[in-house]
Amino acid sequence: MEYTIQKLATMAGVSTRTLRYYDEIGILKPARINSSGYRIYGQAEVDRLQQILFYKELGVGLEQIKDIISSPDFDILKALRGHLNKLLVKRKKMDALINTVEKTIAEKEGRIVMSDKEKFEGFKQKLIEENEQKYGKEARQKYGDEAVERSNQQFKNMTKEEYNRLISLEKEIKDTLAEAMKDGDPASSLAQKAAQLHKEWISFCWGTYDKEAHRGLAQMYVDDERFTAYYDDKQPGTAEFLRDAIFIYTGMQK
């Protein structure tokens, strides 16, 4: 079946201006231009537009979408399965938040009593799932499924006070590192304070503490560019400095 630009725009829930723009940048060309000068789209273009909208919904930029769907290796079935998995994760996050909002409404209406812990369950579940998406595979390979699940459970069971302390620790670690780096000595008292604070932070997250695991995590901050970018955001070399401070703190000189 073929569609004019107006009919395709209406069916897809986008504007004709959007489709014209997609044509201009080469991400979605019409199948042909008819004798009256109208853009005409066929089944291949309909399927391509669906893929574009799927990727946009997942937060992918147009240039990246164009590279993905224009690749000779692009597999539409594989892409659809990937979309489904990511959308299911998004739905799970939203379900957790919806559940928290519904409980909060019920509490305000006097129908239930909601614990402080329950008030933050949806937010904590969302953070766990985002972390799983970003780092879950590496963490499970490095520490095992049991350790990761234990850490997730520990995080979900945190009290409001514990959660607030965890958040404040992140800032305290970064601030202490920034001061310690002025001297450039990972063995200094300030650098060792940062390592101590980091120990407290991971103990909150993991529910336990192990020196070897602490060193392994510190090394991953240097080896994995995502972690390095987080710590080096304000000052390059911070991830390496923290790694060295932790190695000294745990008795392993580097």
N, C-alpha and C positions, 0 to 999 in steps of 0.2 A: 504494500500500500504506500502511496505517496502523499506528502503533506506540503501545503504552502507554508511559508514562514509564520503566518498568522495562526494557522491551525496547529502547527507544531508547538509554537509558543504557548498557546492556550492549553494544549494537552499536557505539556511538561511543567506548566506553572512558572514560566519565565517570561521575560519581555522580548518583543521582537528586536529591541535595541540590543539586548544581550546576545541574541543569535547573530545579529549583524557583526557585533564585536568579535564573537568567536570565529566568524568567517574572516574578519580582517587580520586576526592574529594567527590564523591557520590551524586552530585547534579543532574546528568543525566547519568544513566546507559543505555547501549543498551538493546534492548529487548532480544537479544540472540547473541551468537558468532557462526558463521557457521562453517562448516567442514574445511574450508580453513583458519579459524582463524580471519575472518573479523567481525567487529562489525556491527550488523544489527539493525536498528531502525524502530519501527512501529509507528502507529498513535498516541498512547499515548505519546511516546517520542517526536514526532513532536510537539504536543500540549504543552508538558512540556517545550521544548526548546523555544517555542514562549513566554511563560510566563516569562522564565528567561530573555529573551532579552527585554521584556517590562519593567520588573523591573530594569534592568541595565540601560535602557534609562532614567528612572526616578531617577537614582542616588543611587539605593539601592545596598549595598554590597552583594557579593556572599553568605557569611555565613548567612546573614539575609534572602536572597532570599530562601536559602535551608530550613531554619526554616519555612518560610511562606508556601512554596508550598508542604512541606513534612507533614504539620500539618493535622491531621485527619479532622479538621474543614474547610480545604481549599475548597472554593467554586469558581470554575473557572468563572462562570457567574458573580458573585459579583466582582471578581477580574477584569474581563474585563471592567465592568462598572466603577470601580474605575480608571483603566488605562485611559479610555476614558475621564473622568472628568479632570484628571490631565493633560492629553495631550492637552485638549481644553484650559485649563488655560495657558499652555506653549505657545500654538499657539497664544493666545490673546496677551501675552507679546511680542512675536516675531513680530506680526502684528503691534503693536504700535511702536516698534523700527524700523521696515522696513518703516513705514509711515514717521517717523522722518528723516531717511536717504534719502528717496526719495524726501522729501521736501527740504532737505539741498542741494541735488544735483541740483534740479530745481532752487534754489536760486543762487547757484554758477554759473549756466549756464545763469543766468539773466532772467529766465522765470517767477519767482515769487519773491515777497519780503516776507521774513520770519521774524516774530517777535522773540525777544529773548525768550519770553515765549514758543513759538512753538518749539524752538530748544531743549527744555528739556522735552517736553510732554511725549515722549516715555519712557525716563528714569524714570520720576515720576510715570507714569502708571505702570511700571514694579515694582517699590517699593511698590505701593499701593496694587498690586495683591499679592506680596510676603507676605506683612503684613497681608492681608486678609486670606491667607492660614495658616499662623502661629497663628494669634491671633483673627481672625475675629469672630469666633463663640463665644468666651468668651466676646469679646468687645460688640457684639450685644446683648448678654444676659444681660450684666451688664449695658450698657448705652442706648440700643435700636437702631433700624435700622436708625432712623432719625439722631441721633447724629453721628453715624459712617459715614453715607453718607455725612453729613455736613462737617465732618472732612476731608474726602477724597476729596471733592470739594474744600475745603480750600487749601489743599496741591497742587492740580492740578492748582489752580489759582495763586499760588505764583509767584512773579517776580524772576528774577535771583538773585537780591540782597537779597530778603527775603529767598530764598532757601539756599544761601551761609551762611546767618546768622544762619539759622536753623542748618546746619551742624557744624558750628563753636561753636554753643551753646552746642552741645553734648560733644565735647571735653572739653569745658570750665567747664561744670558741673562735668565731671569726674576728671579733674585736681584739681578743687576746693575741691571736696570731699576728694581726696587723701591727700591734705594738712590739711583739717579740721579733718580728722580722727587721725592725729598725736596727737591731744589733747584729742580726744575721747569724746568731749562734743557737742552733737547735738544742744545745745543752743548757741554755740559760734558764733561770728560774721561771721567767715568763713563758718560755717555750714549753717547759715541763708542766707548767700550769695548764697550758692549752691541751697537752697530751692527757693530763688528768681529767680535764673537763670532757675530753673526747671519750675517755673511758667511761665516765658517768653517762654520757649520751648513749653509747652503744649498749651499756648495761640496761638502760631503760628500754631500748629497742629490742634487745635479744632476750632479756629476762635472765641473763647469765653473763659471765665474763670469762674470757680465755685469752691469754697473752698471744698465743700463736695466731688465733683468729684476728686479734687486734692488729697484729703486724701484717697479716694477709690483706686485711681491709685497707690499711695504710698504703700498701704497695699497689693495690688496685686503683687508689686515687691517682697514682702516677701513670699506671699502665692504661687506664681507660679514659679516653679524652673527654667523656661526658662528666666524670667526676673532676677531672683536672680543670675543666672549664668552670665548674661551680666554685672551686676554691681559688682559681686564678682570676676570677672575675674582676677584682679590684687591683690585684698585684700579681704579675706573673711570677711563678716559682713558689707560690704558697703551698701548693699540693706537695711538692718535693720537700719543702721545709717541714710541713706537718708530718710527712712520712718519716723523715730523719728524727724528728722530736719523739715520735712514737717508738721508733726503733731503740732510741736511747732509754726512753721511759720503761720499756719492757725488757731492758737488759741486753738488747742486741745492737751493738754499735754498728754503724754503717759508714 
